[in-house]
Amino acid sequence: MIVAFDAQLTVGTATGAGVYQRDLAAALSAQGVDVRVLRAPWLDPWRFDRRVLWDQVLLPLAIARSGATLLHATSGTVPLLRGIPTVVTVHDLAWLRVQSHARGYARAYFGTLQQRAYRSAAAIVCDSAFSAAEYRALVEPDRAVEVIFPGVDDRFARIARAPGEAPFALVVGTVEARKNLLAVVEALPQLPSLRVVSIGPFTPYAERVRARAGELGVANRLDLRGYVAGTERDDLYARAALALAPSRYEGFGYALAEAMCAGLPAVAARASALPELAGTAVPLVDPDDTADWVAAIRNVLADRASAEARASAVRAESISRFAWATAAEQMRAVYARVADGQ
């Protein structure tokens, strides 16, 4: 079994899907799977025309040259011409649910066209039970869907918590409408001791966030840093008083999973896949209820020592739940079933 593995979203600024590709490929290789990582380092995957060029022209050519017997389409998009059995990871159904603001051609390609392409896959894998339910609701009601939690990079398990005296909340993820950073900004006037640090690539939504912070008089307590990686990112996870995950729609929720593995107290939106990750370990609030956010954040800040103790108590369990070795073992079993024609 030779697996052609689409890793194009690892090029440039790797957000959630790129991290998934990078770390799953490494974990599969560590378990002896013959993974042929396919990517074009010179091609920017974040421009629509170049993404289509990769998906529908360059990726099929790379598959043909790879000698693979199976394709894993890991980015949520599938080449229409591929010639070998295909496993598709459908991270979420956002293009069919919450991307109505996007351009029509993008919605048609990432939404309608891919929805049809998924039906010819040999196996569908989703990152959460929530996404699996979305898939059955929007694509194939009777399809058997594998649920495999992605892993979290081991570096988060090694972070030594050292929260500072002046508390700040960490919000991780692309600054876009569905991630709902405005909900946190709306709460800031009632949390005068708190700063918010946001790390993630910008979209035009970031300007709405900045403008609203200015209107509320809290711009000096909102730090939009853009994409941050490496030791700077680790340092923020170590020093933050808490993490906030206000997103309205997540197929998984890396930001919350990483915080739990880092032992960082968190508050998350009661929406999409986030309750599935949070369980009873993380307080959940209505994503758009400012009073809920204020109350939950105040509870954490009122007794930071207790919040740290609670986060520490569930840290080991979280690290185990979100282990790449487990995800790779489960994915390898999917590959084997597809290779056997099951």
C-alpha positions in Angstrom: 0.0 0.0 0.0 1.4 3.3 -1.1 -0.5 6.4 -0.1 -0.4 9.6 -2.1 -0.9 12.3 0.5 -2.0 15.8 -0.5 0.1 18.3 1.6 -0.2 21.5 -0.4 -1.7 23.5 2.5 1.6 23.1 4.4 3.0 25.6 1.9 3.3 29.2 3.3 1.2 30.0 6.4 -0.1 26.6 7.6 -3.4 27.1 9.4 -5.5 24.2 10.8 -5.6 22.0 7.6 -1.9 22.6 6.9 -1.0 21.5 10.5 -3.2 18.5 10.0 -1.4 17.5 6.8 2.1 18.1 8.3 1.6 16.2 11.5 -0.5 13.3 10.2 2.0 12.6 7.4 4.8 12.4 10.0 2.8 10.2 12.4 1.8 7.8 9.6 5.4 7.6 8.4 6.5 6.9 12.0 4.2 3.9 12.0 5.6 2.5 8.8 3.0 3.6 6.3 4.5 4.4 2.8 3.3 8.0 2.5 4.2 10.0 -0.6 3.8 13.6 0.4 2.7 15.6 -2.6 3.2 19.4 -2.6 4.5 22.2 -4.9 6.5 24.6 -2.6 6.5 27.3 -5.3 2.7 27.5 -5.6 0.7 29.7 -3.2 -2.4 27.6 -2.1 -4.2 30.6 -0.7 -5.0 32.2 -4.1 -8.2 30.6 -5.6 -6.8 30.1 -9.1 -3.7 28.4 -7.9 -5.6 26.2 -5.5 -7.7 25.0 -8.4 -4.6 24.5 -10.5 -3.1 22.3 -7.7 -6.3 20.3 -7.0 -7.3 19.6 -10.6 -4.1 19.6 -12.6 -0.9 19.4 -10.7 -2.1 17.0 -8.0 -3.4 14.4 -10.4 -0.1 14.5 -12.3 1.8 14.1 -9.0 -0.4 11.2 -8.1 0.3 9.5 -11.4 4.1 9.9 -10.9 4.0 8.8 -7.3 3.2 5.1 -8.0 0.6 5.3 -5.2 -2.3 2.8 -4.9 -4.4 5.0 -2.7 -5.0 8.8 -2.4 -5.7 10.6 0.8 -7.3 14.0 0.0 -6.6 15.8 3.2 -7.5 19.4 2.4 -11.3 19.0 2.0 -10.9 19.2 -1.8 -10.7 16.3 -4.3 -9.3 16.1 -7.8 -12.1 15.1 -10.2 -9.7 12.8 -12.1 -7.6 10.6 -9.9 -7.8 6.9 -11.0 -7.2 5.3 -7.6 -9.3 4.7 -4.5 -9.6 7.9 -2.4 -9.9 8.6 1.3 -11.2 12.2 1.9 -10.9 14.1 5.1 -13.9 16.5 5.4 -12.8 18.8 8.1 -16.0 20.7 8.1 -19.0 21.8 5.9 -18.4 25.5 6.4 -18.7 26.2 2.7 -22.2 24.9 2.8 -23.1 26.5 6.2 -21.4 29.7 7.0 -19.6 31.1 4.0 -22.5 33.0 2.3 -20.4 36.1 2.3 -17.7 34.5 0.1 -17.6 35.0 -3.7 -20.0 32.8 -5.7 -17.3 31.0 -7.6 -15.5 30.1 -4.4 -18.8 28.8 -2.9 -19.4 26.8 -6.1 -16.0 25.2 -6.1 -15.4 24.5 -2.4 -19.0 23.9 -1.6 -21.3 22.5 -4.4 -18.6 20.9 -6.5 -16.8 19.2 -3.7 -20.1 18.1 -2.1 -20.7 16.1 -5.3 -17.1 14.8 -5.5 -17.2 13.4 -2.0 -19.8 10.9 -3.0 -17.3 9.0 -5.2 -14.8 8.6 -2.4 -14.0 5.1 -1.1 -14.0 6.5 2.5 -15.0 9.7 4.3 -13.2 10.7 7.5 -14.4 13.6 9.7 -12.6 15.3 12.5 -15.5 15.1 15.0 -18.9 13.6 15.5 -20.3 17.1 14.8 -18.7 17.2 11.3 -19.8 13.6 10.6 -23.4 14.6 11.5 -23.0 17.7 9.2 -21.8 15.5 6.4 -24.8 13.2 6.7 -27.2 16.1 6.9 -25.8 18.0 3.9 -24.2 15.4 1.6 -25.1 11.7 2.1 -27.7 10.8 4.7 -26.8 7.1 4.8 -23.1 7.3 4.4 -20.8 5.5 6.9 -18.4 8.2 8.1 -15.2 7.6 10.1 -14.6 10.0 13.0 -10.9 10.5 13.8 -9.8 13.3 16.1 -6.7 15.1 14.8 -3.8 15.2 17.1 -2.1 18.1 18.8 1.6 18.8 18.4 3.7 17.4 21.3 5.1 20.9 21.9 1.9 21.9 23.7 2.4 19.0 26.2 5.8 20.4 27.0 4.8 24.0 27.7 5.5 25.1 31.2 2.8 27.3 32.5 4.0 30.6 33.9 1.1 33.1 33.8 2.0 36.7 34.3 0.6 39.1 36.9 -1.2 41.3 34.3 -3.8 38.9 32.8 -4.4 38.5 29.1 -6.7 36.2 27.1 -5.3 34.3 24.1 -7.5 33.9 21.0 -6.0 31.6 18.3 -7.2 31.3 14.7 -7.8 33.1 11.5 -9.5 36.4 12.1 -12.6 35.8 10.1 -16.3 36.1 10.7 -17.1 32.6 11.8 -14.3 32.7 14.4 -16.3 35.4 16.1 -13.6 37.5 17.7 -16.1 40.4 17.9 -17.9 38.5 20.8 -14.7 38.9 22.9 -14.3 42.6 21.9 -17.9 43.3 23.0 -17.1 41.8 26.4 -13.9 43.9 27.0 -15.5 47.1 28.3 -16.8 45.1 31.3 -13.4 43.4 31.9 -11.2 46.4 32.6 -8.2 44.4 33.9 -8.0 42.1 30.8 -6.0 42.4 27.6 -6.7 40.2 24.5 -4.0 38.9 22.3 -5.2 37.4 18.9 -2.9 35.3 16.8 -3.9 34.2 13.4 -3.9 35.4 9.7 -6.1 38.4 8.9 -9.1 38.6 6.6 -11.1 41.8 5.9 -13.1 40.9 9.1 -10.1 42.1 11.1 -10.9 45.7 10.1 -14.4 45.3 11.6 -12.8 44.0 14.8 -10.4 47.0 15.0 -13.2 49.5 14.3 -15.5 48.0 16.9 -12.7 48.0 19.5 -12.1 51.7 18.7 -15.8 52.5 19.1 -15.9 50.7 22.5 -12.7 52.4 23.7 -10.8 49.2 24.2 -8.4 49.3 21.2 -5.5 49.7 23.6 -6.3 46.3 25.1 -6.7 44.4 21.9 -3.5 43.1 20.3 -4.0 41.7 16.8 -0.6 40.1 16.0 -1.4 38.2 12.9 0.2 34.8 12.3 2.6 33.8 15.1 4.6 30.5 15.3 7.4 28.8 17.1 8.8 30.1 20.4 6.7 33.2 20.4 3.5 31.2 20.2 4.7 28.8 22.9 5.5 31.8 25.1 1.9 33.2 24.7 0.4 29.8 25.7 2.7 29.7 28.7 1.9 33.3 30.0 -1.8 33.7 29.1 -4.3 33.7 31.9 -6.8 31.9 29.8 -7.7 30.9 26.2 -11.0 31.9 24.6 -12.6 30.0 21.7 -15.5 32.1 20.6 -16.0 30.4 17.2 -19.5 29.8 15.9 -18.5 27.0 13.5 -15.6 24.5 13.9 -15.2 21.1 12.5 -12.7 20.3 15.2 -11.3 23.3 17.1 -7.5 23.2 17.2 -7.3 26.4 19.4 -9.3 24.7 22.2 -7.5 21.3 21.9 -4.1 23.0 22.1 -5.1 25.1 25.1 -6.3 21.9 26.9 -3.0 20.1 26.1 -1.0 23.1 27.3 -2.9 23.2 30.6 -4.3 26.6 29.8 -7.7 27.5 31.4 -10.2 28.1 28.7 -13.7 29.3 27.9 -15.4 28.1 24.7 -18.5 28.8 22.7 -21.3 26.3 23.0 -21.4 25.7 19.3 -20.4 23.2 16.6 -17.6 20.7 17.6 -16.4 22.7 20.6 -18.6 21.1 23.3 -17.4 17.7 22.0 -13.8 18.7 22.8 -14.6 20.5 26.0 -16.6 17.9 27.7 -17.0 18.9 31.3 -13.5 20.4 31.6 -14.1 23.8 29.9 -16.9 26.2 30.6 -19.2 26.8 27.6 -21.1 29.9 26.8 -23.6 31.1 24.1 -21.2 32.4 21.3 -23.1 35.7 21.0 -24.2 36.5 24.5 -21.9 39.2 25.9 -23.1 38.7 29.5 -22.3 35.0 29.3 -18.7 35.8 28.1 -18.2 38.4 30.8 -19.5 36.1 33.6 -17.4 33.1 32.5 -14.2 35.1 32.1 -14.7 36.8 35.4 -15.1 33.4 37.1 -11.7 32.4 35.7 -10.0 35.7 36.7 -11.5 35.7 40.2 -9.6 32.6 41.2 -6.8 32.0 38.8 -5.1 29.5 41.0 -8.2 27.2 41.0 -8.6 27.7 37.3 -5.0 26.6 36.8 -5.5 23.6 39.0 -8.6 22.5 37.0 -6.8 22.9 33.7 -3.8 21.0 35.0 -6.0 18.1 36.3 -7.4 17.4 32.8 -4.2 18.1 30.9 -2.9 14.5 30.7 -6.2 13.2 29.6 -6.4 15.8 26.9 -2.8 15.0 25.6 -3.9 11.3 25.4 -7.2 12.2 23.5 -5.4 14.3 21.0 -2.4 12.1 20.3 -1.2 12.0 16.7 -0.1 8.4 17.2 -3.7 7.4 17.9 -5.0 9.4 14.9 -2.4 7.7 12.6 -3.3 4.2 13.9 -6.9 4.8 13.2 -6.2 6.3 9.8 -4.0 3.4 8.9 -6.9 1.0 9.6 -9.1 3.1 7.2 -6.4 2.8 4.5 -6.2 -1.0 5.0 -10.0 -1.4 4.6 -10.0 0.7 1.4 -7.0 -1.2 0.0 -8.9 -4.5 0.7 -11.9 -3.1 -1.1 -14.1 -3.0 1.9 
